């Protein structure tokens, strides 16, 4: 029983590290991304280095010049482009 518990804890820790915030962006399915965000070419549209084609790709953010306003390398002009946050100095902040 002790070995089984150790195995279960190890598996849970492994999955926890895979899903850490630093790994966000890689995807195989839309469900790997934030709600409403498109998975395209293995990247979530709202992650750094990714792209979007339509506002609907961005899960509430705006697609501006091929980048989601909510992406770390995206930009915004209005608070409405930053769901759950505000637009400050051209970046969405929470």
Residue frames as qw, qx, qy, qz and C-alpha x, y, z in Angstrom:
[[0.000, 0.886, 0.463, 0.000, 0.00, 0.00, 0.00],
 [0.327, -0.765, 0.097, 0.546, 2.85, 2.41, 0.80],
 [0.380, -0.108, 0.592, 0.702, 4.36, 1.92, -2.69],
 [0.168, 0.634, 0.673, 0.342, 0.98, 2.63, -4.28],
 [0.162, -0.921, -0.261, 0.240, 0.60, 5.86, -2.28],
 [0.384, -0.553, 0.336, 0.658, 4.10, 6.92, -3.29],
 [0.334, 0.213, 0.697, 0.598, 3.27, 6.20, -6.94],
 [0.050, 0.814, 0.564, 0.133, 0.03, 8.20, -6.78],
 [0.261, -0.866, -0.033, 0.426, 1.80, 11.16, -5.17],
 [0.421, -0.301, 0.513, 0.685, 4.54, 10.98, -7.80],
 [0.257, 0.466, 0.695, 0.484, 2.01, 11.00, -10.63],
 [0.073, -0.910, -0.404, 0.061, 0.13, 13.95, -9.12],
 [0.349, -0.727, 0.177, 0.564, 3.36, 15.91, -8.72],
 [0.410, -0.014, 0.628, 0.661, 4.35, 15.14, -12.30],
 [0.150, 0.680, 0.624, 0.354, 1.03, 16.39, -13.64],
 [0.229, -0.900, -0.225, 0.295, 1.24, 19.45, -11.43],
 [0.373, -0.534, 0.339, 0.679, 4.57, 20.41, -12.91],
 [0.331, 0.274, 0.689, 0.584, 3.33, 19.88, -16.49],
 [0.002, -0.794, -0.546, -0.268, 0.44, 22.27, -15.91],
 [0.392, -0.541, -0.205, 0.716, 2.49, 25.01, -14.28],
 [0.231, 0.900, 0.177, -0.325, 1.98, 28.60, -15.41],
 [0.160, -0.665, 0.522, 0.510, 5.42, 28.70, -17.04],
 [0.316, 0.008, 0.876, 0.365, 4.38, 25.99, -19.47],
 [0.437, 0.653, 0.489, -0.378, 1.18, 27.70, -20.61],
 [0.267, 0.668, -0.329, -0.612, 0.93, 28.17, -24.32],
 [0.108, 0.209, -0.915, -0.326, 1.66, 24.74, -25.77],
 [0.660, 0.151, 0.418, -0.606, -1.53, 22.98, -26.80],
 [0.111, 0.003, 0.925, 0.362, -2.92, 20.07, -28.70],
 [0.090, -0.605, -0.764, -0.204, -6.56, 20.95, -28.15],
 [0.132, -0.664, -0.111, -0.727, -8.60, 24.08, -27.43],
 [0.725, -0.634, -0.234, -0.131, -9.21, 22.69, -23.94],
 [0.754, -0.107, -0.202, 0.615, -5.48, 23.08, -23.20],
 [0.208, 0.356, 0.013, 0.911, -5.87, 26.87, -23.45],
 [0.138, 0.181, 0.463, -0.857, -7.71, 29.47, -21.37],
 [0.383, 0.533, 0.722, -0.218, -11.51, 29.42, -21.85],
 [0.446, 0.830, 0.249, -0.225, -12.54, 30.53, -25.33],
 [0.038, -0.770, 0.503, 0.391, -8.96, 30.74, -26.64],
 [0.874, 0.440, -0.127, -0.162, -8.07, 28.99, -29.91],
 [0.653, -0.418, 0.556, 0.299, -5.29, 26.40, -30.20],
 [0.686, 0.720, -0.034, -0.098, -3.52, 26.87, -33.52],
 [0.637, 0.581, -0.442, 0.247, -0.31, 25.25, -34.71],
 [0.740, -0.147, -0.536, 0.380, 0.34, 23.89, -31.22],
 [0.226, 0.024, -0.341, 0.912, 0.12, 27.28, -29.46],
 [0.036, -0.734, -0.623, 0.268, -2.67, 28.99, -27.51],
 [0.306, 0.727, 0.280, 0.547, -3.58, 32.24, -29.27],
 [0.275, -0.928, -0.002, -0.253, -3.13, 34.25, -26.05],
 [0.808, -0.439, 0.119, 0.373, 0.39, 33.01, -25.31],
 [0.095, -0.803, 0.369, 0.459, 3.67, 34.74, -26.16],
 [0.145, -0.356, 0.784, 0.487, 4.87, 34.06, -29.69],
 [0.357, 0.394, 0.845, 0.050, 1.47, 32.96, -30.95],
 [0.086, 0.031, -0.320, -0.943, -0.96, 34.62, -33.32],
 [0.361, 0.480, 0.692, -0.401, -4.66, 35.20, -33.91],
 [0.150, 0.227, 0.618, 0.738, -6.82, 35.93, -36.90],
 [0.328, -0.597, -0.459, -0.570, -10.08, 36.96, -35.27],
 [0.312, -0.506, 0.379, -0.709, -11.27, 38.43, -31.96],
 [0.902, -0.217, -0.040, -0.371, -13.01, 35.11, -31.28],
 [0.787, 0.249, -0.491, 0.280, -9.57, 33.41, -31.11],
 [0.230, 0.449, -0.471, 0.723, -8.66, 35.42, -28.01],
 [0.446, -0.395, -0.764, 0.248, -11.21, 34.35, -25.38],
 [0.222, -0.866, -0.398, 0.206, -12.58, 37.82, -24.72],
 [0.327, -0.561, 0.210, 0.731, -9.52, 39.81, -25.72],
 [0.539, 0.781, 0.027, -0.315, -9.13, 41.57, -29.05],
 [0.797, 0.105, 0.346, 0.483, -7.03, 40.37, -31.98],
 [0.090, 0.957, -0.080, -0.264, -4.83, 43.37, -32.83],
 [0.314, 0.760, -0.546, -0.161, -2.35, 43.10, -35.71],
 [0.771, 0.207, -0.600, -0.052, -2.33, 39.30, -35.42],
 [0.304, 0.114, -0.761, 0.562, -1.75, 39.21, -31.62],
 [0.439, -0.672, -0.591, -0.077, -4.28, 38.76, -28.82],
 [0.095, -0.795, 0.148, -0.581, -4.43, 41.87, -26.63],
 [0.758, -0.592, 0.168, -0.217, -4.14, 39.56, -23.60],
 [0.916, 0.158, -0.156, 0.334, -0.95, 37.84, -24.81],
 [0.587, -0.610, 0.007, 0.533, 2.28, 38.86, -23.04],
 [0.357, -0.167, 0.387, 0.833, 3.55, 40.28, -26.33],
 [0.117, 0.670, 0.635, 0.366, 0.17, 41.73, -27.37],
 [0.105, 0.010, -0.154, 0.982, -1.09, 45.27, -26.98],
 [0.025, -0.690, -0.721, 0.064, -4.28, 47.06, -26.01],
 [0.094, 0.355, 0.096, 0.925, -5.81, 50.50, -26.30],
 [0.519, -0.429, -0.050, -0.737, -8.93, 50.15, -24.12],
 [0.379, -0.268, 0.754, -0.464, -9.89, 48.39, -20.88],
 [0.839, 0.201, 0.177, -0.473, -12.56, 46.46, -22.79],
 [0.700, 0.495, -0.509, -0.068, -9.76, 44.58, -24.60],
 [0.215, 0.356, -0.806, 0.421, -8.53, 43.16, -21.27],
 [0.714, -0.428, -0.404, -0.379, -11.18, 40.89, -19.75],
 [0.794, -0.503, -0.288, 0.184, -10.81, 40.85, -15.97],
 [0.591, -0.298, -0.028, 0.749, -8.17, 43.58, -16.07],
 [0.157, 0.929, 0.119, -0.315, -7.32, 46.98, -17.44],
 [0.705, 0.517, 0.085, 0.478, -5.23, 48.44, -20.24],
 [0.336, -0.901, 0.098, 0.258, -2.26, 50.38, -18.85],
 [0.133, -0.704, 0.542, 0.439, 0.61, 51.68, -20.97],
 [0.569, 0.440, -0.517, -0.463, -0.60, 49.58, -23.90],
 [0.309, 0.141, -0.937, 0.076, -0.57, 46.28, -21.96],
 [0.703, -0.457, -0.359, -0.410, -3.35, 44.29, -20.29],
 [0.101, 0.325, -0.727, 0.596, -2.81, 44.18, -16.50],
 [0.599, -0.459, -0.627, -0.192, -4.73, 42.21, -13.89]]
